[in-house]
């Protein structure tokens, strides 16, 4: 056979072979919503680099497994949303990203969801997915030959009802070299569980860890003149990158809940993000500090600062504070957003001015509310093509207090009223007149006239242990 024909046939065959090392995966996360016992609505968010191969039309190979229950099965999730262009560019430049055949780094979000019935209750369910192939990055060993992997875990033993955390910020951050910058995933837990954050190795197929390329490590994964400053309570990370390129950072978020007096992990989520460092001169918005070095200003309403990012307050109290954001570029206009409406129900957030922007936060803490509440604020300037974006997070920690619930109305001779005290382990109601039992949390009340009942608990904290 003619040698030219052989070469041509080889070229044609090679062109039909799937290019398994083609990269496109920048970020991924898995979440779930509780529907009923052993039934969940599961979603995978996939962030695609628009300069790489196309996103799949469905996700085949979503793995559900439990070691303790000896269970493992594979599912396919249909695409439910996307593509959504989430490129971190100023609005006029979004058409010029690689998603629109431009030159700026472009990112698309695809979401895949379905309802899943789990066959039984287990303490260690894992929902995981991996897809080929990772985007090129500086800090990993052979990243484009590895899959990108994410997982969420579920503990649904003994009737535990839990929703995973979900993230209000995209896992893509553009920045310029030598910028003092910060990022936060904006994790929200609708169940009010306590969250803890930690840096971990990114993973590939089967959940196997990927090694960082020396000298980078799990806790020092990027080239930064200030290192990576990471807060395990809020998940806040700050850095001053010095080298152009893509950098992978992976976190694990754990959900903790007190069950029968024992702190139990009821779920966790692994999330990859990519820090894109460009050669640019954009400035970053900053939050101003008062004369004492605090970013929280004009704090009032019974709250106190436990540390620079933790606010302590009691149920029923009013929380008020200010944040002031500025940008070194005098002509820059700032936009401030927050996930506070998801974390702190019925809170009010307003801001006024333009560089500086004065933000006001107000929240009357509901009775019976307690625990950790991580609120994230995002401030963005309007500089093109790559706007400066800064994140800052605070832990509003509601201390345990005692509540007797709202006032009730009882009509003589009709259905009795159910009282319910919360915040404590043992309770005493006074007077006992008209109560089925004055020493339980939830007595039945059938008073013969209007009564004021006072409940006293065994709590001992800065919050009140009595309520009316």
N, C-alpha and C positions, 0 to 999 in steps of 0.2 A: 504493500500500500504506500502511496506517496506520503513522504514525511510531512508535507504541508497539511494533508488531510488529517493525519494523525493528530497534529498539533491543534487543528481547528476543532476536531471532535472533543479533545481533552478540554479545550477552553469552554465549549458549549456545555459539557457535562459539569465542569466545575462551577459554571455560572448558575446551575440549577440546584446546587447543594446549599441547604440552609446555612447561613453564616452564624454559627452558634455563639461566636464571641462578639457579635455586634451588640453594642451597649446602648442603653436607653433609660435605665432605672435610676432615678435620683432619690426617691423616698417612698416609703410604704408604711401603712399601719393597719391593724385589724381591730375592730370594735364590735360590741354586741349589746343588744337591748333585751332585757327580760320581758317575756310575754306572759308565760304561765309556767308552772313546774315543768322543767326539762325542755322548754320551748323558748328559742331565742331568735331574734332578728340579727343576722350576722352581716357585717359589711367589711370590705377591703377597699381602702383608698390607695390608688397607685399614681405616683407622680412621674411623668415621662419627660425625658429630655427630648425636645422636638428635633434635635439634630440626629437622633438615633432611629432605630426601627420602630414600626407602628406598635401601638398598644393592642393587646388581644381583645377580641369582641366578647369573650367570656373567660372567666378564670376556671380552668379545669385543674384539678389537683389540689384543691383546698383540703387540708388534712385535719381530721378530728381524732384525737387519741386520748387515752387515759391509761397510765401504767397500772395504777392500783386496781382498776376494774377490767384490765386486759381487753381494752376496746380500741379499735382503729378502723376508720372508714374514710373514703374519699368522696368529695362533693364537687359540683360545678356551680359557680355563681354567675348569674347573668349580669350584664352591664345595666345599671340603672340610671347613671348620669355620666355626662362627659361627651366630648372633651370640653373642659373648662380651662381657659387660658389663665394661669395664675403666675405668669412671669412677673418678677418684681421690677417692673419698669413704670415710668410715669405714663399716664394714659395716652398722650400723643405718640409715644414710642412703642406701644404694645404691638401695632401692626408690623414693626420692624424687627420683631424677635424671630428666631428660627422657626417658630410655629407658623409664621407668615412669610417664610422664605427670606427673612432678614438676617442680620449678622449678630444681634444680641442674643445671649443665652435665653432660650424660651422653654417654658415648662407648662405641661398640660396635666390636669387632674381628671382621673377616671375613677368611678365608684361602681363597685359590684356588690350586690346584696341579695339575700334570700332568707326565708324562715327555715330554721333547722330544728328538728325534733331529736333530742338526745335520748338514747335508749334507757338511761338510768342516771341516778345521782352519784357523782364521784367528787372527790376532793381535788383532783388534779387534771381536769380536762384541759387540753391544749388545742386551740384553733390556730393553725399556722398556714403560711403560704410563702412560697419562694418562686421567683421568676428570673429568667436569664435576660439580660446580664447587667451587672452593675455598670454605672457610668465610670469613666476614668477618674481616678482620684490619686492625689499625691501620697496620702498617708497610709494606704493599704498595700499589702503584698499581692501583686497580680490581680487587681480588682476586676478588670474586664473579663477575666476567666471565671469569675465567681457569680453566683446568683445573689439577688438581694432577698432578704428573709425578714419576716415579721411574725409575731404571735401575740395572742392574748390568752390568759388562763382563766378558768372558772372553777370555783369551789361551790357546788350546789348541794352539798350534803345537808341533811337535817332541815330541809326546807329553806335554805339560805336563798334569798332573792337579791340578785345583784346585777347592776348594769356596769359595763366597763367604763373607764374614762373615755372621753372623746376630746379632741384637740381643736381649739379655736384658731390656731395659727398654722399656716402651711409650713412644712419642714424644709423650706428653701430660704436661704438668707444670702442676699447679695451684699457685698461690702467692698470698700476700697482698702488698699494697703495702708497700714499705719493709722487707721481709724480706731479710736476707742469705741467699741461696739458691744451691744448686748442682745441676747435673744432669749425668748421663752416660748415653749410649745403651747402654753395656754390650756393646760389640762383641766378638765371639768369633771367632777363626779357628782351626778345628780342624787346619789344616795347619801351624800354627806359623809362618806368614809374618809378617814385620815389617809393622806397620800405621802409616800416617800419616794424620792428620786435618786437614781444612781447612774453613773456612767458605766457602760459595759462594752465588750467587744462586739462589733457588728458580726452578723452570722450569715451563713450560706446554706446550701441544700441540707435538709435534715437538722437544721439548727446548730450546725457545727460552727465554732468561732473562727473568724478570719483574723490573722495576725496583723498587727500594725507594722509598717515598714520602719525600721530603726532610723532615728532615735525616738519615734513616736510611740506612745503607750496609751492605755485605756484612759488614764487620768490626765494625760498630756498629749491629746491627739492632733493638735494643730501647731503650726509655726506661728508663735505669738510672742511679742516682746514682754507681755505681762502674764504669760501662761494662760491656761483656761481656768477662770475662777468660776466654781460651780457650787450652787446652794442646794443642798439635799432636801430642804424643806419646801422651797418654792420651785425648784427646777431651773432657776435663773442661771444663765451662763454669760460671762463677759470675757472679752479678749481684745487684743490689738494685733491683727494678722500682719505678717511681714512678707509673705510669699504669695504670688499669684497662683491660682489653681483652684481645684475642687477638693474639699476636705469633708470626709465622712465623720459624723459624730452620732453615737447611738446611746439612747437612754432606756432605762427600765423604770416604769412607774408601778409601784405596788400599792394596793388598796387594803387598808387595815380597818377592822371593825371589832368592837368589844362585844363578845358573845358569851353570856353566862359568866362574866367576870374575867374572861380570857381574851387577850388580843389575838385575833385570827386574821390571816391573809385570805381575803375572799376573791381576789383577782389580781392580775398584773397585765401590763402591756409593754411590748418592746417596740421602739420606734426609731427608724433611721432618718437622719436629716443630712442635707448637704449644704455646706458653707461654700459659696462661690466668691472668691476673692479676685477682684478686677484691678487693673491699673487705671484708677480714676481719682478725681480730686474732690468728690462730693463731701459735704460735711454731715455730721450726725447731730440730730437733736439731742439735747441733754435735759435732765431734770435739775432744777435749781435746789440748792441747799440753804437752810437758814443759818443763823450765826452759830448754832450748835452743831452744824454739819448734818442735820436731818433733812431728808427729802420730803417727809410728811410735815406739812405746815398747818398751823392753826387747828391742832387737834382738840376736839371738845366733845362733850356729851357723855362723860363717864369713862371714856377709853383711856388706856395707858399704853406706852410703848415698852414692850418687853425687850426688844432689840431693834436694830435698824430697819427690819422688815416685818416684824411681828407686832400686831396691835391686839391687846387684850381687852375684852369687853364682856359685859354680862347680858343675859337675855332680858329683853324689855327696855334696855338702854338705847339711847340715840347716839350714833356715831357720825361725826362730822370732821372732815379734813380737806385740805387743799393740796394740789400738786401744781407746780409752775414749770412749764416746758419752754425752752428757748432753743434757737439755732444760731450757730456762729455766723451764718450768712444772713445779713440784716434783711434782705429782700425775700427770704424764704417764708412761705406760708405753711402753717402746720395744721395737721388734722389729727385729732386724738380719738381713739375708740377704746372700748373695754368690753370684757366679758362679764362684768359685774351683774348684769341682769340675769345671767344664768347661775351665778354663784350665790349672790345675795338677793333673794326674792324681794321685789318691791323697793329696791334701792333706787336712788335718783342720782344721775351723773350729768353734769352740765359743764360746758367750758365756754370761755369768752376770750376775745382778743386774738391777735395774730402776731406771734413771735415778739413778746412772750404770750403764751396761752395759759390762762388761769383756770384750772379745773377744780370743780367742787363735787365732793362725794358725800351723800347723806344716806343713812340707813338706820331705820328703827328695827332693832334685832327682834325677831318674833319670839314670843314665849315658847319655851321648850326647845329652842334652837341651841345647839352647842357643837363644839369641835372646830376643826380646821376649815377655813374657807379661803382658798388661794385666788386672788383677783389679779388679773393681768391688764396692764394698760399698754397700748401701742400708739406711738406718736410718729408721724410720717411727714417729711417735708415734700415740697412740690418741685424739687430740682430734677432736671432731666439730664441724661436719659435714665440714670439709676437713682431713684430717690433714697435719701437717708432715712432709715427706719430704726427706731430704738424701742425696746420693750423693758418694762419694769413690773415686778410682781411683789405683792404683799400678802402675808398670811394674817387674815382677820380671825383671830382665835377667840371663839365664844366660850367662855368658862361655864361650867355647869352651874345652873341655878334651879330653884324650885318654882314651879308654876302650878296654879290651881285651875288653869284653863279660863275660858271666857265666862262672863256672866250668863246665867241661864234663866229661862222662864218656865215656871211650873203652874199648871192650873189644877186647883183642888179637885180631887176625884178622878182625874185623868191619868195618863201614863206618867210614871215617875221619871225623874231626871237622873241621868248617869253622870256623875262627877268623875274627873280624871286628873290626878296629880302626877307630875313628872319632875325629874331632877332629884334623885336620891334613891335609897333602897328601902327605907321604912318611913311611914307617915302617920301623923296624928291630926285628926280634924277636931276643931272646937267651934261652937258647942256640938255635942253629939246628938242633940234633939233633931229628930226627923231623918236620921241617917241609919242605913242598914248596918253599918259597921264603921266606927270612927277610927279604926287602926289599919285600914287598907288604902291602896292608892285610888281605888275606883268604887266608892260606896254609892248606893242608890239613895237619892234624896226625895223625901215626901213631906216637906215641912207644912205646918198648918198656917203659917204666915210668912211674910218676906223675912228671909234670914241672911245674915252675913257669916259665911263659914271661912275660917282661917285654917290653912293646912301648914304644918311644920314638919320638915324632913330632918334626916340625920346628916345632911350636908354640912361640911365645914370648909368654906372657901370665902373668897372676897365677895362672892355673889350672895344674895339673900337666900336664907333657907326657909322663908315663910312667904306665903302669898294669900291673897284674899279672893 
